[in-house]
């Protein structure tokens, strides 16, 4: 398993799109913590674009607080 990969067995982008289709004002922000897989980072950005959310990258513990604050 790739560290940081989605593990709940669903399709987050599809769920986000289902929320926004009827007009729900949803903004899903993601924080990738020590994700070094470019494919996963791209996936997180795609999820964020699906509902005008944002994707943040925390490359280590020093970045986590700032990324979490921005995500909230």
mmCIF file as Biopython writes it, N, C-alpha, C and O atoms, coordinates in Angstrom:
data_model
#
loop_
_atom_site.group_PDB
_atom_site.id
_atom_site.type_symbol
_atom_site.label_atom_id
_atom_site.label_alt_id
_atom_site.label_comp_id
_atom_site.label_asym_id
_atom_site.label_entity_id
_atom_site.label_seq_id
_atom_site.pdbx_PDB_ins_code
_atom_site.Cartn_x
_atom_site.Cartn_y
_atom_site.Cartn_z
_atom_site.occupancy
_atom_site.B_iso_or_equiv
_atom_site.auth_seq_id
_atom_site.auth_asym_id
_atom_site.pdbx_PDB_model_num
ATOM 1   N N  . UNK A ? 1  ? 0.840   -1.170 0.000  1.0 0.0 1  A 1 
ATOM 2   C CA . UNK A ? 1  ? 0.000   0.000  0.000  1.0 0.0 1  A 1 
ATOM 3   C C  . UNK A ? 1  ? 0.891   1.241  0.000  1.0 0.0 1  A 1 
ATOM 4   O O  . UNK A ? 1  ? 1.904   1.305  0.697  1.0 0.0 1  A 1 
ATOM 5   N N  . UNK A ? 2  ? 0.489   2.209  -0.791 1.0 0.0 2  A 1 
ATOM 6   C CA . UNK A ? 2  ? 1.232   3.465  -0.831 1.0 0.0 2  A 1 
ATOM 7   C C  . UNK A ? 2  ? 0.851   4.315  0.374  1.0 0.0 2  A 1 
ATOM 8   O O  . UNK A ? 2  ? -0.327  4.474  0.693  1.0 0.0 2  A 1 
ATOM 9   N N  . UNK A ? 3  ? 1.856   4.853  1.028  1.0 0.0 3  A 1 
ATOM 10  C CA . UNK A ? 3  ? 1.610   5.706  2.196  1.0 0.0 3  A 1 
ATOM 11  C C  . UNK A ? 3  ? 0.817   6.934  1.760  1.0 0.0 3  A 1 
ATOM 12  O O  . UNK A ? 3  ? 1.204   7.634  0.824  1.0 0.0 3  A 1 
ATOM 13  N N  . UNK A ? 4  ? -0.294  7.190  2.446  1.0 0.0 4  A 1 
ATOM 14  C CA . UNK A ? 4  ? -1.141  8.331  2.138  1.0 0.0 4  A 1 
ATOM 15  C C  . UNK A ? 4  ? -2.280  8.014  1.193  1.0 0.0 4  A 1 
ATOM 16  O O  . UNK A ? 4  ? -3.120  8.873  0.926  1.0 0.0 4  A 1 
ATOM 17  N N  . UNK A ? 5  ? -2.321  6.791  0.681  1.0 0.0 5  A 1 
ATOM 18  C CA . UNK A ? 5  ? -3.367  6.416  -0.274 1.0 0.0 5  A 1 
ATOM 19  C C  . UNK A ? 5  ? -4.719  6.282  0.418  1.0 0.0 5  A 1 
ATOM 20  O O  . UNK A ? 5  ? -4.797  5.994  1.613  1.0 0.0 5  A 1 
ATOM 21  N N  . UNK A ? 6  ? -5.765  6.493  -0.345 1.0 0.0 6  A 1 
ATOM 22  C CA . UNK A ? 6  ? -7.129  6.317  0.143  1.0 0.0 6  A 1 
ATOM 23  C C  . UNK A ? 6  ? -7.310  4.851  0.499  1.0 0.0 6  A 1 
ATOM 24  O O  . UNK A ? 6  ? -6.969  3.974  -0.295 1.0 0.0 6  A 1 
ATOM 25  N N  . UNK A ? 7  ? -7.842  4.574  1.682  1.0 0.0 7  A 1 
ATOM 26  C CA . UNK A ? 7  ? -7.940  3.185  2.144  1.0 0.0 7  A 1 
ATOM 27  C C  . UNK A ? 7  ? -9.339  2.759  2.543  1.0 0.0 7  A 1 
ATOM 28  O O  . UNK A ? 7  ? -9.519  1.627  2.992  1.0 0.0 7  A 1 
ATOM 29  N N  . UNK A ? 8  ? -10.334 3.615  2.398  1.0 0.0 8  A 1 
ATOM 30  C CA . UNK A ? 8  ? -11.665 3.237  2.860  1.0 0.0 8  A 1 
ATOM 31  C C  . UNK A ? 8  ? -12.459 2.491  1.801  1.0 0.0 8  A 1 
ATOM 32  O O  . UNK A ? 8  ? -13.598 2.100  2.057  1.0 0.0 8  A 1 
ATOM 33  N N  . UNK A ? 9  ? -11.884 2.281  0.608  1.0 0.0 9  A 1 
ATOM 34  C CA . UNK A ? 9  ? -12.520 1.471  -0.422 1.0 0.0 9  A 1 
ATOM 35  C C  . UNK A ? 9  ? -13.573 2.197  -1.223 1.0 0.0 9  A 1 
ATOM 36  O O  . UNK A ? 9  ? -14.350 1.558  -1.932 1.0 0.0 9  A 1 
ATOM 37  N N  . UNK A ? 10 ? -13.625 3.495  -1.134 1.0 0.0 10 A 1 
ATOM 38  C CA . UNK A ? 10 ? -14.607 4.269  -1.872 1.0 0.0 10 A 1 
ATOM 39  C C  . UNK A ? 10 ? -13.966 5.078  -2.982 1.0 0.0 10 A 1 
ATOM 40  O O  . UNK A ? 10 ? -12.806 4.864  -3.335 1.0 0.0 10 A 1 
ATOM 41  N N  . UNK A ? 11 ? -14.721 5.992  -3.517 1.0 0.0 11 A 1 
ATOM 42  C CA . UNK A ? 11 ? -14.252 6.877  -4.576 1.0 0.0 11 A 1 
ATOM 43  C C  . UNK A ? 11 ? -14.504 8.313  -4.119 1.0 0.0 11 A 1 
ATOM 44  O O  . UNK A ? 11 ? -15.563 8.873  -4.401 1.0 0.0 11 A 1 
ATOM 45  N N  . UNK A ? 12 ? -13.544 8.910  -3.419 1.0 0.0 12 A 1 
ATOM 46  C CA . UNK A ? 12 ? -13.758 10.248 -2.870 1.0 0.0 12 A 1 
ATOM 47  C C  . UNK A ? 12 ? -14.192 11.279 -3.902 1.0 0.0 12 A 1 
ATOM 48  O O  . UNK A ? 12 ? -15.063 12.102 -3.617 1.0 0.0 12 A 1 
ATOM 49  N N  . UNK A ? 13 ? -13.605 11.251 -5.092 1.0 0.0 13 A 1 
ATOM 50  C CA . UNK A ? 13 ? -13.970 12.242 -6.104 1.0 0.0 13 A 1 
ATOM 51  C C  . UNK A ? 13 ? -15.432 12.083 -6.498 1.0 0.0 13 A 1 
ATOM 52  O O  . UNK A ? 13 ? -16.135 13.081 -6.656 1.0 0.0 13 A 1 
ATOM 53  N N  . UNK A ? 14 ? -15.906 10.852 -6.660 1.0 0.0 14 A 1 
ATOM 54  C CA . UNK A ? 14 ? -17.305 10.618 -7.022 1.0 0.0 14 A 1 
ATOM 55  C C  . UNK A ? 14 ? -18.242 11.116 -5.923 1.0 0.0 14 A 1 
ATOM 56  O O  . UNK A ? 14 ? -19.292 11.691 -6.212 1.0 0.0 14 A 1 
ATOM 57  N N  . UNK A ? 15 ? -17.867 10.897 -4.671 1.0 0.0 15 A 1 
ATOM 58  C CA . UNK A ? 15 ? -18.694 11.359 -3.554 1.0 0.0 15 A 1 
ATOM 59  C C  . UNK A ? 15 ? -18.750 12.881 -3.534 1.0 0.0 15 A 1 
ATOM 60  O O  . UNK A ? 15 ? -19.814 13.464 -3.329 1.0 0.0 15 A 1 
ATOM 61  N N  . UNK A ? 16 ? -17.614 13.518 -3.746 1.0 0.0 16 A 1 
ATOM 62  C CA . UNK A ? 16 ? -17.569 14.979 -3.781 1.0 0.0 16 A 1 
ATOM 63  C C  . UNK A ? 16 ? -18.459 15.499 -4.906 1.0 0.0 16 A 1 
ATOM 64  O O  . UNK A ? 16 ? -19.229 16.439 -4.708 1.0 0.0 16 A 1 
ATOM 65  N N  . UNK A ? 17 ? -18.354 14.891 -6.079 1.0 0.0 17 A 1 
ATOM 66  C CA . UNK A ? 17 ? -19.162 15.320 -7.222 1.0 0.0 17 A 1 
ATOM 67  C C  . UNK A ? 17 ? -20.653 15.116 -6.951 1.0 0.0 17 A 1 
ATOM 68  O O  . UNK A ? 17 ? -21.471 15.927 -7.386 1.0 0.0 17 A 1 
ATOM 69  N N  . UNK A ? 18 ? -21.018 14.053 -6.245 1.0 0.0 18 A 1 
ATOM 70  C CA . UNK A ? 18 ? -22.417 13.826 -5.885 1.0 0.0 18 A 1 
ATOM 71  C C  . UNK A ? 18 ? -22.927 14.900 -4.934 1.0 0.0 18 A 1 
ATOM 72  O O  . UNK A ? 18 ? -24.094 15.286 -4.995 1.0 0.0 18 A 1 
ATOM 73  N N  . UNK A ? 19 ? -22.060 15.378 -4.062 1.0 0.0 19 A 1 
ATOM 74  C CA . UNK A ? 19 ? -22.447 16.444 -3.133 1.0 0.0 19 A 1 
ATOM 75  C C  . UNK A ? 19 ? -22.697 17.763 -3.863 1.0 0.0 19 A 1 
ATOM 76  O O  . UNK A ? 19 ? -23.685 18.447 -3.599 1.0 0.0 19 A 1 
ATOM 77  N N  . UNK A ? 20 ? -21.808 18.109 -4.769 1.0 0.0 20 A 1 
ATOM 78  C CA . UNK A ? 20 ? -21.909 19.422 -5.405 1.0 0.0 20 A 1 
ATOM 79  C C  . UNK A ? 20 ? -22.911 19.455 -6.554 1.0 0.0 20 A 1 
ATOM 80  O O  . UNK A ? 20 ? -23.378 20.535 -6.916 1.0 0.0 20 A 1 
ATOM 81  N N  . UNK A ? 21 ? -23.257 18.313 -7.139 1.0 0.0 21 A 1 
ATOM 82  C CA . UNK A ? 21 ? -24.181 18.281 -8.278 1.0 0.0 21 A 1 
ATOM 83  C C  . UNK A ? 21 ? -25.520 18.943 -7.967 1.0 0.0 21 A 1 
ATOM 84  O O  . UNK A ? 21 ? -26.002 19.722 -8.789 1.0 0.0 21 A 1 
ATOM 85  N N  . UNK A ? 22 ? -26.149 18.670 -6.811 1.0 0.0 22 A 1 
ATOM 86  C CA . UNK A ? 22 ? -27.426 19.316 -6.523 1.0 0.0 22 A 1 
ATOM 87  C C  . UNK A ? 22 ? -27.272 20.721 -5.934 1.0 0.0 22 A 1 
ATOM 88  O O  . UNK A ? 22 ? -28.262 21.352 -5.563 1.0 0.0 22 A 1 
ATOM 89  N N  . UNK A ? 23 ? -26.040 21.205 -5.850 1.0 0.0 23 A 1 
ATOM 90  C CA . UNK A ? 23 ? -25.824 22.559 -5.367 1.0 0.0 23 A 1 
ATOM 91  C C  . UNK A ? 23 ? -25.321 22.679 -3.945 1.0 0.0 23 A 1 
ATOM 92  O O  . UNK A ? 23 ? -25.294 23.781 -3.398 1.0 0.0 23 A 1 
ATOM 93  N N  . UNK A ? 24 ? -24.923 21.582 -3.331 1.0 0.0 24 A 1 
ATOM 94  C CA . UNK A ? 24 ? -24.365 21.653 -1.984 1.0 0.0 24 A 1 
ATOM 95  C C  . UNK A ? 24 ? -23.040 22.414 -2.047 1.0 0.0 24 A 1 
ATOM 96  O O  . UNK A ? 24 ? -22.186 22.115 -2.883 1.0 0.0 24 A 1 
ATOM 97  N N  . UNK A ? 25 ? -22.876 23.375 -1.182 1.0 0.0 25 A 1 
ATOM 98  C CA . UNK A ? 25 ? -21.659 24.186 -1.145 1.0 0.0 25 A 1 
ATOM 99  C C  . UNK A ? 25 ? -20.626 23.480 -0.266 1.0 0.0 25 A 1 
ATOM 100 O O  . UNK A ? 25 ? -20.388 23.873 0.876  1.0 0.0 25 A 1 
ATOM 101 N N  . UNK A ? 26 ? -20.023 22.440 -0.817 1.0 0.0 26 A 1 
ATOM 102 C CA . UNK A ? 26 ? -19.042 21.643 -0.081 1.0 0.0 26 A 1 
ATOM 103 C C  . UNK A ? 26 ? -17.641 22.021 -0.532 1.0 0.0 26 A 1 
ATOM 104 O O  . UNK A ? 26 ? -17.400 22.276 -1.712 1.0 0.0 26 A 1 
ATOM 105 N N  . UNK A ? 27 ? -16.734 22.052 0.408  1.0 0.0 27 A 1 
ATOM 106 C CA . UNK A ? 27 ? -15.327 22.313 0.110  1.0 0.0 27 A 1 
ATOM 107 C C  . UNK A ? 27 ? -14.511 21.303 0.908  1.0 0.0 27 A 1 
ATOM 108 O O  . UNK A ? 27 ? -14.354 21.441 2.121  1.0 0.0 27 A 1 
ATOM 109 N N  . UNK A ? 28 ? -14.003 20.307 0.231  1.0 0.0 28 A 1 
ATOM 110 C CA . UNK A ? 28 ? -13.205 19.281 0.889  1.0 0.0 28 A 1 
ATOM 111 C C  . UNK A ? 28 ? -11.736 19.650 0.734  1.0 0.0 28 A 1 
ATOM 112 O O  . UNK A ? 28 ? -11.205 19.706 -0.375 1.0 0.0 28 A 1 
ATOM 113 N N  . UNK A ? 29 ? -11.098 19.899 1.858  1.0 0.0 29 A 1 
ATOM 114 C CA . UNK A ? 29 ? -9.672  20.200 1.859  1.0 0.0 29 A 1 
ATOM 115 C C  . UNK A ? 29 ? -8.920  18.959 2.309  1.0 0.0 29 A 1 
ATOM 116 O O  . UNK A ? 29 ? -9.357  18.253 3.218  1.0 0.0 29 A 1 
ATOM 117 N N  . UNK A ? 30 ? -7.798  18.697 1.676  1.0 0.0 30 A 1 
ATOM 118 C CA . UNK A ? 30 ? -6.977  17.558 2.068  1.0 0.0 30 A 1 
ATOM 119 C C  . UNK A ? 30 ? -5.597  18.042 2.487  1.0 0.0 30 A 1 
ATOM 120 O O  . UNK A ? 30 ? -5.074  19.026 1.964  1.0 0.0 30 A 1 
ATOM 121 N N  . UNK A ? 31 ? -5.028  17.327 3.436  1.0 0.0 31 A 1 
ATOM 122 C CA . UNK A ? 31 ? -3.651  17.583 3.850  1.0 0.0 31 A 1 
ATOM 123 C C  . UNK A ? 31 ? -2.886  16.288 3.648  1.0 0.0 31 A 1 
ATOM 124 O O  . UNK A ? 31 ? -3.152  15.285 4.311  1.0 0.0 31 A 1 
ATOM 125 N N  . UNK A ? 32 ? -1.941  16.322 2.733  1.0 0.0 32 A 1 
ATOM 126 C CA . UNK A ? 32 ? -1.073  15.167 2.506  1.0 0.0 32 A 1 
ATOM 127 C C  . UNK A ? 32 ? 0.127   15.272 3.432  1.0 0.0 32 A 1 
ATOM 128 O O  . UNK A ? 32 ? 0.941   16.185 3.292  1.0 0.0 32 A 1 
ATOM 129 N N  . UNK A ? 33 ? 0.242   14.357 4.365  1.0 0.0 33 A 1 
ATOM 130 C CA . UNK A ? 33 ? 1.340   14.399 5.336  1.0 0.0 33 A 1 
ATOM 131 C C  . UNK A ? 33 ? 2.428   13.420 4.927  1.0 0.0 33 A 1 
ATOM 132 O O  . UNK A ? 33 ? 2.198   12.211 4.887  1.0 0.0 33 A 1 
ATOM 133 N N  . UNK A ? 34 ? 3.577   13.923 4.631  1.0 0.0 34 A 1 
ATOM 134 C CA . UNK A ? 34 ? 4.756   13.179 4.172  1.0 0.0 34 A 1 
ATOM 135 C C  . UNK A ? 34 ? 4.433   12.271 2.987  1.0 0.0 34 A 1 
ATOM 136 O O  . UNK A ? 34 ? 4.946   11.156 2.893  1.0 0.0 34 A 1 
ATOM 137 N N  . UNK A ? 35 ? 3.584   12.754 2.089  1.0 0.0 35 A 1 
ATOM 138 C CA . UNK A ? 35 ? 3.274   12.005 0.872  1.0 0.0 35 A 1 
ATOM 139 C C  . UNK A ? 35 ? 4.350   12.335 -0.154 1.0 0.0 35 A 1 
ATOM 140 O O  . UNK A ? 35 ? 4.511   13.486 -0.560 1.0 0.0 35 A 1 
ATOM 141 N N  . UNK A ? 36 ? 5.079   11.311 -0.564 1.0 0.0 36 A 1 
ATOM 142 C CA . UNK A ? 36 ? 6.137   11.545 -1.536 1.0 0.0 36 A 1 
ATOM 143 C C  . UNK A ? 36 ? 5.803   10.953 -2.907 1.0 0.0 36 A 1 
ATOM 144 O O  . UNK A ? 36 ? 6.658   10.894 -3.791 1.0 0.0 36 A 1 
ATOM 145 N N  . UNK A ? 37 ? 4.575   10.522 -3.072 1.0 0.0 37 A 1 
ATOM 146 C CA . UNK A ? 37 ? 4.108   9.927  -4.322 1.0 0.0 37 A 1 
ATOM 147 C C  . UNK A ? 37 ? 3.417   11.006 -5.153 1.0 0.0 37 A 1 
ATOM 148 O O  . UNK A ? 37 ? 2.344   11.485 -4.785 1.0 0.0 37 A 1 
ATOM 149 N N  . UNK A ? 38 ? 4.030   11.386 -6.270 1.0 0.0 38 A 1 
ATOM 150 C CA . UNK A ? 38 ? 3.473   12.433 -7.125 1.0 0.0 38 A 1 
ATOM 151 C C  . UNK A ? 38 ? 2.076   12.120 -7.622 1.0 0.0 38 A 1 
ATOM 152 O O  . UNK A ? 38 ? 1.263   13.029 -7.789 1.0 0.0 38 A 1 
ATOM 153 N N  . UNK A ? 39 ? 1.783   10.854 -7.860 1.0 0.0 39 A 1 
ATOM 154 C CA . UNK A ? 39 ? 0.466   10.442 -8.321 1.0 0.0 39 A 1 
ATOM 155 C C  . UNK A ? 39 ? -0.597  10.721 -7.248 1.0 0.0 39 A 1 
ATOM 156 O O  . UNK A ? 39 ? -1.698  11.175 -7.561 1.0 0.0 39 A 1 
ATOM 157 N N  . UNK A ? 40 ? -0.265  10.449 -6.004 1.0 0.0 40 A 1 
ATOM 158 C CA . UNK A ? 40 ? -1.195  10.727 -4.907 1.0 0.0 40 A 1 
ATOM 159 C C  . UNK A ? 40 ? -1.418  12.226 -4.732 1.0 0.0 40 A 1 
ATOM 160 O O  . UNK A ? 40 ? -2.541  12.670 -4.497 1.0 0.0 40 A 1 
ATOM 161 N N  . UNK A ? 41 ? -0.345  13.000 -4.849 1.0 0.0 41 A 1 
ATOM 162 C CA . UNK A ? 41 ? -0.486  14.449 -4.733 1.0 0.0 41 A 1 
ATOM 163 C C  . UNK A ? 41 ? -1.412  14.980 -5.817 1.0 0.0 41 A 1 
ATOM 164 O O  . UNK A ? 41 ? -2.235  15.859 -5.561 1.0 0.0 41 A 1 
ATOM 165 N N  . UNK A ? 42 ? -1.277  14.449 -7.028 1.0 0.0 42 A 1 
ATOM 166 C CA . UNK A ? 42 ? -2.158  14.840 -8.132 1.0 0.0 42 A 1 
ATOM 167 C C  . UNK A ? 42 ? -3.595  14.452 -7.823 1.0 0.0 42 A 1 
ATOM 168 O O  . UNK A ? 42 ? -4.518  15.225 -8.080 1.0 0.0 42 A 1 
ATOM 169 N N  . UNK A ? 43 ? -3.789  13.263 -7.273 1.0 0.0 43 A 1 
ATOM 170 C CA . UNK A ? 43 ? -5.128  12.802 -6.921 1.0 0.0 43 A 1 
ATOM 171 C C  . UNK A ? 43 ? -5.763  13.724 -5.883 1.0 0.0 43 A 1 
ATOM 172 O O  . UNK A ? 43 ? -6.939  14.064 -6.009 1.0 0.0 43 A 1 
ATOM 173 N N  . UNK A ? 44 ? -5.022  14.129 -4.876 1.0 0.0 44 A 1 
ATOM 174 C CA . UNK A ? 44 ? -5.541  15.033 -3.858 1.0 0.0 44 A 1 
ATOM 175 C C  . UNK A ? 44 ? -5.950  16.371 -4.475 1.0 0.0 44 A 1 
ATOM 176 O O  . UNK A ? 44 ? -6.979  16.936 -4.105 1.0 0.0 44 A 1 
ATOM 177 N N  . UNK A ? 45 ? -5.149  16.880 -5.415 1.0 0.0 45 A 1 
ATOM 178 C CA . UNK A ? 45 ? -5.489  18.142 -6.082 1.0 0.0 45 A 1 
ATOM 179 C C  . UNK A ? 45 ? -6.759  17.995 -6.920 1.0 0.0 45 A 1 
ATOM 180 O O  . UNK A ? 45 ? -7.568  18.919 -6.987 1.0 0.0 45 A 1 
ATOM 181 N N  . UNK A ? 46 ? -6.935  16.835 -7.560 1.0 0.0 46 A 1 
ATOM 182 C CA . UNK A ? 46 ? -8.152  16.592 -8.347 1.0 0.0 46 A 1 
ATOM 183 C C  . UNK A ? 46 ? -9.383  16.577 -7.450 1.0 0.0 46 A 1 
ATOM 184 O O  . UNK A ? 46 ? -10.421 17.128 -7.816 1.0 0.0 46 A 1 
ATOM 185 N N  . UNK A ? 47 ? -9.278  15.951 -6.279 1.0 0.0 47 A 1 
ATOM 186 C CA . UNK A ? 47 ? -10.399 15.946 -5.339 1.0 0.0 47 A 1 
ATOM 187 C C  . UNK A ? 47 ? -10.734 17.379 -4.935 1.0 0.0 47 A 1 
ATOM 188 O O  . UNK A ? 47 ? -11.905 17.754 -4.867 1.0 0.0 47 A 1 
ATOM 189 N N  . UNK A ? 48 ? -9.722  18.159 -4.674 1.0 0.0 48 A 1 
ATOM 190 C CA . UNK A ? 48 ? -9.938  19.545 -4.255 1.0 0.0 48 A 1 
ATOM 191 C C  . UNK A ? 48 ? -10.602 20.353 -5.368 1.0 0.0 48 A 1 
ATOM 192 O O  . UNK A ? 48 ? -11.498 21.152 -5.096 1.0 0.0 48 A 1 
ATOM 193 N N  . UNK A ? 49 ? -10.181 20.159 -6.604 1.0 0.0 49 A 1 
ATOM 194 C CA . UNK A ? 49 ? -10.776 20.898 -7.719 1.0 0.0 49 A 1 
ATOM 195 C C  . UNK A ? 49 ? -12.239 20.526 -7.950 1.0 0.0 49 A 1 
ATOM 196 O O  . UNK A ? 49 ? -13.001 21.325 -8.493 1.0 0.0 49 A 1 
ATOM 197 N N  . UNK A ? 50 ? -12.632 19.335 -7.548 1.0 0.0 50 A 1 
ATOM 198 C CA . UNK A ? 50 ? -14.011 18.874 -7.777 1.0 0.0 50 A 1 
ATOM 199 C C  . UNK A ? 50 ? -15.033 19.726 -7.036 1.0 0.0 50 A 1 
ATOM 200 O O  . UNK A ? 50 ? -16.204 19.752 -7.416 1.0 0.0 50 A 1 
ATOM 201 N N  . UNK A ? 51 ? -14.610 20.422 -5.983 1.0 0.0 51 A 1 
ATOM 202 C CA . UNK A ? 51 ? -15.566 21.210 -5.197 1.0 0.0 51 A 1 
ATOM 203 C C  . UNK A ? 51 ? -14.990 22.530 -4.692 1.0 0.0 51 A 1 
ATOM 204 O O  . UNK A ? 51 ? -15.457 23.073 -3.692 1.0 0.0 51 A 1 
ATOM 205 N N  . UNK A ? 52 ? -13.992 23.034 -5.373 1.0 0.0 52 A 1 
ATOM 206 C CA . UNK A ? 52 ? -13.344 24.292 -4.970 1.0 0.0 52 A 1 
ATOM 207 C C  . UNK A ? 52 ? -12.677 24.212 -3.611 1.0 0.0 52 A 1 
ATOM 208 O O  . UNK A ? 52 ? -12.520 25.225 -2.930 1.0 0.0 52 A 1 
ATOM 209 N N  . UNK A ? 53 ? -12.287 23.013 -3.214 1.0 0.0 53 A 1 
ATOM 210 C CA . UNK A ? 53 ? -11.498 22.842 -1.995 1.0 0.0 53 A 1 
ATOM 211 C C  . UNK A ? 53 ? -10.031 23.105 -2.311 1.0 0.0 53 A 1 
ATOM 212 O O  . UNK A ? 53 ? -9.694  23.616 -3.379 1.0 0.0 53 A 1 
ATOM 213 N N  . UNK A ? 54 ? -9.184  22.755 -1.388 1.0 0.0 54 A 1 
ATOM 214 C CA . UNK A ? 54 ? -7.745  22.942 -1.571 1.0 0.0 54 A 1 
ATOM 215 C C  . UNK A ? 54 ? -6.999  21.713 -1.088 1.0 0.0 54 A 1 
ATOM 216 O O  . UNK A ? 54 ? -7.451  21.001 -0.191 1.0 0.0 54 A 1 
ATOM 217 N N  . UNK A ? 55 ? -5.862  21.483 -1.694 1.0 0.0 55 A 1 
ATOM 218 C CA . UNK A ? 55 ? -4.976  20.406 -1.269 1.0 0.0 55 A 1 
ATOM 219 C C  . UNK A ? 55 ? -3.702  21.034 -0.722 1.0 0.0 55 A 1 
ATOM 220 O O  . UNK A ? 55 ? -3.097  21.897 -1.358 1.0 0.0 55 A 1 
ATOM 221 N N  . UNK A ? 56 ? -3.308  20.593 0.453  1.0 0.0 56 A 1 
ATOM 222 C CA . UNK A ? 56 ? -2.113  21.115 1.106  1.0 0.0 56 A 1 
ATOM 223 C C  . UNK A ? 56 ? -1.121  19.988 1.300  1.0 0.0 56 A 1 
ATOM 224 O O  . UNK A ? 56 ? -1.503  18.833 1.489  1.0 0.0 56 A 1 
ATOM 225 N N  . UNK A ? 57 ? 0.148   20.332 1.251  1.0 0.0 57 A 1 
ATOM 226 C CA . UNK A ? 57 ? 1.207   19.346 1.399  1.0 0.0 57 A 1 
ATOM 227 C C  . UNK A ? 57 ? 2.020   19.676 2.640  1.0 0.0 57 A 1 
ATOM 228 O O  . UNK A ? 57 ? 2.536   20.785 2.782  1.0 0.0 57 A 1 
ATOM 229 N N  . UNK A ? 58 ? 2.126   18.718 3.520  1.0 0.0 58 A 1 
ATOM 230 C CA . UNK A ? 58 ? 2.960   18.868 4.713  1.0 0.0 58 A 1 
ATOM 231 C C  . UNK A ? 58 ? 4.078   17.845 4.596  1.0 0.0 58 A 1 
ATOM 232 O O  . UNK A ? 58 ? 3.859   16.648 4.780  1.0 0.0 58 A 1 
ATOM 233 N N  . UNK A ? 59 ? 5.257   18.318 4.293  1.0 0.0 59 A 1 
ATOM 234 C CA . UNK A ? 59 ? 6.362   17.397 4.049  1.0 0.0 59 A 1 
ATOM 235 C C  . UNK A ? 59 ? 6.959   16.838 5.333  1.0 0.0 59 A 1 
ATOM 236 O O  . UNK A ? 59 ? 7.747   15.894 5.292  1.0 0.0 59 A 1 
ATOM 237 N N  . UNK A ? 60 ? 6.596   17.405 6.450  1.0 0.0 60 A 1 
ATOM 238 C CA . UNK A ? 60 ? 7.079   16.914 7.734  1.0 0.0 60 A 1 
ATOM 239 C C  . UNK A ? 60 ? 6.266   17.523 8.851  1.0 0.0 60 A 1 
ATOM 240 O O  . UNK A ? 60 ? 5.332   18.290 8.613  1.0 0.0 60 A 1 
ATOM 241 N N  . UNK A ? 61 ? 6.625   17.178 10.066 1.0 0.0 61 A 1 
ATOM 242 C CA . UNK A ? 61 ? 5.843   17.646 11.210 1.0 0.0 61 A 1 
ATOM 243 C C  . UNK A ? 61 ? 5.853   19.166 11.343 1.0 0.0 61 A 1 
ATOM 244 O O  . UNK A ? 61 ? 4.885   19.750 11.830 1.0 0.0 61 A 1 
ATOM 245 N N  . UNK A ? 62 ? 6.929   19.807 10.918 1.0 0.0 62 A 1 
ATOM 246 C CA . UNK A ? 62 ? 7.003   21.266 11.018 1.0 0.0 62 A 1 
ATOM 247 C C  . UNK A ? 62 ? 5.976   21.935 10.104 1.0 0.0 62 A 1 
ATOM 248 O O  . UNK A ? 62 ? 5.500   23.028 10.411 1.0 0.0 62 A 1 
ATOM 249 N N  . UNK A ? 63 ? 5.629   21.296 8.988  1.0 0.0 63 A 1 
ATOM 250 C CA . UNK A ? 63 ? 4.663   21.849 8.043  1.0 0.0 63 A 1 
ATOM 251 C C  . UNK A ? 63 ? 3.220   21.498 8.394  1.0 0.0 63 A 1 
ATOM 252 O O  . UNK A ? 63 ? 2.290   22.141 7.906  1.0 0.0 63 A 1 
ATOM 253 N N  . UNK A ? 64 ? 3.028   20.492 9.228  1.0 0.0 64 A 1 
ATOM 254 C CA . UNK A ? 64 ? 1.691   19.976 9.473  1.0 0.0 64 A 1 
ATOM 255 C C  . UNK A ? 64 ? 0.768   21.004 10.121 1.0 0.0 64 A 1 
ATOM 256 O O  . UNK A ? 64 ? -0.391  21.120 9.724  1.0 0.0 64 A 1 
ATOM 257 N N  . UNK A ? 65 ? 1.248   21.735 11.087 1.0 0.0 65 A 1 
ATOM 258 C CA . UNK A ? 65 ? 0.406   22.714 11.777 1.0 0.0 65 A 1 
ATOM 259 C C  . UNK A ? 65 ? -0.095  23.784 10.783 1.0 0.0 65 A 1 
ATOM 260 O O  . UNK A ? 65 ? -1.282  24.111 10.769 1.0 0.0 65 A 1 
ATOM 261 N N  . UNK A ? 66 ? 0.795   24.312 9.972  1.0 0.0 66 A 1 
ATOM 262 C CA . UNK A ? 66 ? 0.400   25.333 9.006  1.0 0.0 66 A 1 
ATOM 263 C C  . UNK A ? 66 ? -0.574  24.797 7.972  1.0 0.0 66 A 1 
ATOM 264 O O  . UNK A ? 66 ? -1.546  25.467 7.625  1.0 0.0 66 A 1 
ATOM 265 N N  . UNK A ? 67 ? -0.317  23.590 7.477  1.0 0.0 67 A 1 
ATOM 266 C CA . UNK A ? 67 ? -1.209  22.996 6.484  1.0 0.0 67 A 1 
ATOM 267 C C  . UNK A ? 67 ? -2.583  22.735 7.082  1.0 0.0 67 A 1 
ATOM 268 O O  . UNK A ? 67 ? -3.604  22.992 6.443  1.0 0.0 67 A 1 
ATOM 269 N N  . UNK A ? 68 ? -2.607  22.225 8.311  1.0 0.0 68 A 1 
ATOM 270 C CA . UNK A ? 68 ? -3.881  21.977 8.980  1.0 0.0 68 A 1 
ATOM 271 C C  . UNK A ? 68 ? -4.657  23.252 9.226  1.0 0.0 68 A 1 
ATOM 272 O O  . UNK A ? 68 ? -5.875  23.285 9.048  1.0 0.0 68 A 1 
ATOM 273 N N  . UNK A ? 69 ? -3.968  24.297 9.631  1.0 0.0 69 A 1 
ATOM 274 C CA . UNK A ? 69 ? -4.614  25.593 9.851  1.0 0.0 69 A 1 
ATOM 275 C C  . UNK A ? 69 ? -5.194  26.127 8.558  1.0 0.0 69 A 1 
ATOM 276 O O  . UNK A ? 69 ? -6.322  26.618 8.539  1.0 0.0 69 A 1 
ATOM 277 N N  . UNK A ? 70 ? -4.438  26.037 7.479  1.0 0.0 70 A 1 
ATOM 278 C CA . UNK A ? 70 ? -4.930  26.517 6.186  1.0 0.0 70 A 1 
ATOM 279 C C  . UNK A ? 70 ? -6.127  25.694 5.721  1.0 0.0 70 A 1 
ATOM 280 O O  . UNK A ? 70 ? -7.070  26.243 5.151  1.0 0.0 70 A 1 
ATOM 281 N N  . UNK A ? 71 ? -6.098  24.399 5.956  1.0 0.0 71 A 1 
ATOM 282 C CA . UNK A ? 71 ? -7.180  23.531 5.515  1.0 0.0 71 A 1 
ATOM 283 C C  . UNK A ? 71 ? -8.481  23.852 6.237  1.0 0.0 71 A 1 
ATOM 284 O O  . UNK A ? 71 ? -9.566  23.719 5.670  1.0 0.0 71 A 1 
ATOM 285 N N  . UNK A ? 72 ? -8.365  24.274 7.489  1.0 0.0 72 A 1 
ATOM 286 C CA . UNK A ? 72 ? -9.564  24.609 8.256  1.0 0.0 72 A 1 
ATOM 287 C C  . UNK A ? 72 ? -10.061 25.973 7.877  1.0 0.0 72 A 1 
ATOM 288 O O  . UNK A ? 72 ? -11.065 26.437 8.416  1.0 0.0 72 A 1 
#
